[in-house]
Amino acid sequence: MGCGRVGSRLAGKLDDMGRSVTVIDQDPEAFRKLGPNFRGKTITAIGFDRDALMQAGIEEASAFAAVSSGDNSNIIAARVARETFGVETVVARIYDPRRAEIYERLGIPTVATVAWTTGQILRRIDPSGAIEEWRDSTGTLVLAEVSFSVSWIGQPAANLTTGTGARIAFITRYGQAMLTDEETVLQEGDLLHVLCHPEDKSALVAVASAGPEAIA
């Protein structure tokens, strides 16, 4: 639902992957963004209207993305897809991070545009601490990009999470993501992505900021 910049790009990517895609938007002019080679279906309607969703094939859909420009519309549509039609994978785009947290607790994964953008800019202005990149729908785990002291450079990456309850998910090095093992050492410029429980994040940041001496 939604054929703006995000919706049209998402639909185009899925179409290129060979997926069966239907796009719903109130504005028929919006479908021009899909381009002449789009092979999917378009429906001009309110995205949370049940009849429109049924016409779009919601009863057979494996996934539903609500990416219009309105938080309320996205959440209503996401809940209808999830609760009325039982779509297993539902994602909603949310601008208000406070709402995003609420709907995450209801089991509706959200992409909080403002929070994500703010986090990305903050990371470039002040690279200290941890920037949350993802949180599972139950709020049990978070994936965070963690800044570390220069004293960690040359040290085993696994040592950084010792005693924190966290696990290294992967490292981004020279723009490429890579998995780590017990022999992986941290290099200058590495971006460290760590999985942890929310309550363990402060301990992780403390160790990462202090350096190897924090675990000595």
C-alpha positions in Angstrom: 0.0 0.0 0.0 1.4 3.3 -1.1 3.1 4.2 -4.4 5.4 7.0 -3.4 9.1 6.9 -3.6 9.5 4.0 -1.2 6.5 2.1 -2.4 7.3 2.3 -6.1 10.9 1.4 -5.5 10.0 -1.6 -3.3 7.4 -2.8 -5.8 9.9 -2.4 -8.6 12.5 -4.4 -6.7 10.1 -7.2 -5.9 8.9 -7.2 -9.5 12.5 -7.5 -10.8 12.9 -10.5 -8.4 10.0 -12.3 -10.1 7.5 -11.8 -7.3 3.8 -11.3 -7.9 3.1 -7.7 -6.8 0.0 -5.6 -6.4 0.2 -1.9 -5.5 -2.7 0.1 -4.0 -2.8 3.9 -4.0 -5.6 6.5 -3.9 -3.9 8.5 -6.6 -3.9 6.9 -10.0 -1.1 9.3 -11.1 1.2 7.7 -8.5 1.5 4.5 -10.5 3.5 6.4 -13.1 6.5 6.0 -10.7 6.4 2.3 -11.4 7.7 2.7 -14.9 6.6 1.1 -18.2 8.2 -2.3 -17.4 6.3 -3.0 -14.2 4.5 -6.3 -14.6 2.4 -6.2 -11.4 -1.1 -5.1 -10.8 -2.3 -1.6 -9.7 -5.5 -0.7 -7.8 -6.8 2.8 -7.2 -8.4 2.6 -3.7 -7.9 3.4 0.0 -5.3 0.9 1.1 -7.1 -0.4 4.2 -10.4 -0.9 2.5 -11.2 -4.6 2.8 -12.8 -4.9 -0.6 -9.8 -3.3 -2.2 -7.4 -5.6 -0.3 -9.4 -8.6 -1.4 -9.3 -7.4 -5.0 -5.5 -7.1 -4.6 -5.3 -10.7 -3.6 -4.7 -10.2 0.1 -6.2 -13.6 0.9 -3.3 -15.3 -1.0 -0.6 -12.8 -0.1 2.6 -14.0 1.6 3.5 -10.5 2.7 2.0 -7.0 3.0 3.9 -3.6 3.2 2.1 -0.5 4.3 4.3 2.4 3.0 2.0 5.3 2.4 2.8 8.8 3.8 0.4 8.5 6.7 1.1 6.7 10.0 -2.5 6.1 10.7 -3.3 4.7 7.3 -0.2 2.4 7.5 -1.1 1.0 10.9 -4.8 0.5 10.1 -3.9 -1.3 6.9 -1.2 -3.4 8.6 -3.6 -4.5 11.3 -6.3 -5.4 8.8 -3.8 -7.4 6.8 -2.5 -9.2 9.9 -5.7 -9.6 12.0 -8.4 -9.9 9.5 -6.7 -11.7 6.7 -4.0 -13.5 8.6 -1.0 -12.4 6.4 2.1 -13.8 8.0 4.6 -11.1 7.2 3.4 -7.5 7.6 5.6 -4.4 7.8 4.5 -0.8 8.4 6.4 2.4 7.7 6.0 4.8 10.6 7.3 8.3 11.0 6.6 8.7 14.7 9.1 6.5 16.7 6.8 6.5 19.7 4.1 4.8 17.7 6.6 2.4 16.2 7.5 1.1 19.7 3.9 0.5 20.5 3.1 -1.4 17.3 6.3 -3.4 17.7 4.9 -4.7 21.0 1.7 -5.6 19.2 3.8 -7.8 16.8 3.7 -5.5 13.8 7.3 -4.9 12.6 7.8 -1.2 11.7 10.3 0.9 10.0 10.5 4.2 11.8 11.7 6.6 9.1 12.5 9.5 11.4 14.3 7.4 14.0 16.3 5.6 11.3 17.3 8.8 9.6 18.1 10.5 12.9 20.3 7.6 13.9 22.2 7.6 10.7 22.9 11.3 10.9 23.8 11.1 14.6 26.3 8.3 13.9 28.1 10.5 11.5 28.1 13.6 13.8 28.9 11.7 17.0 30.1 8.2 16.4 30.2 7.3 20.1 27.9 4.8 21.9 25.4 2.5 20.2 22.9 3.2 17.5 20.0 0.8 17.4 19.5 -0.6 13.9 16.8 -3.2 14.5 14.6 -4.6 17.3 12.6 -7.9 17.1 8.9 -7.7 17.3 8.8 -8.8 20.9 11.5 -6.3 22.0 13.7 -9.1 23.3 16.7 -8.4 21.1 18.2 -5.4 19.5 20.8 -5.1 16.8 23.0 -2.1 17.4 26.0 -0.5 15.6 28.5 -0.1 18.4 31.4 2.4 18.4 34.6 1.2 20.1 37.7 2.7 21.5 40.9 2.8 19.4 42.5 0.7 22.0 40.5 -2.2 20.7 42.2 -2.1 17.3 44.2 -5.2 16.8 42.4 -7.0 19.5 40.1 -10.1 19.0 36.6 -8.9 18.2 35.0 -11.6 20.3 36.7 -10.2 23.4 34.7 -7.0 23.2 31.5 -8.7 24.2 33.0 -10.7 27.0 30.8 -10.5 30.1 28.2 -8.3 28.4 25.6 -10.9 27.3 26.0 -9.7 23.7 27.0 -11.4 20.5 28.7 -10.0 17.5 26.4 -10.3 14.5 28.8 -9.1 11.8 31.4 -6.4 11.0 31.2 -4.0 8.1 34.8 -3.6 6.7 35.6 -1.5 3.6 31.9 -1.4 2.8 31.5 -5.1 2.9 29.7 -7.1 5.6 31.6 -10.1 7.1 31.0 -12.7 9.7 33.5 -13.0 12.5 35.2 -15.9 14.3 37.5 -16.3 17.3 40.5 -15.2 15.1 38.9 -12.0 13.7 40.7 -8.9 15.0 39.3 -5.3 14.9 40.7 -2.9 12.4 40.5 0.8 12.1 37.3 1.8 10.3 35.4 -1.3 11.2 31.7 -0.9 11.9 30.7 -3.4 14.6 27.1 -4.7 14.6 26.1 -6.5 17.8 23.0 -8.4 19.0 22.1 -8.0 22.7 19.2 -7.7 25.1 18.1 -4.0 25.5 19.1 -4.1 29.2 22.6 -5.2 28.3 23.3 -2.4 25.9 24.8 0.0 28.5 27.3 -2.6 29.7 28.3 -3.3 26.1 28.9 0.4 25.4 30.9 0.8 28.6 33.2 -2.1 27.6 33.6 -0.9 24.0 34.4 2.7 25.2 36.8 1.7 27.9 38.9 -0.7 25.9 40.4 -4.2 26.6 41.4 -3.1 30.1 37.7 -3.2 31.0 37.7 -7.0 30.8 41.2 -7.6 32.3 
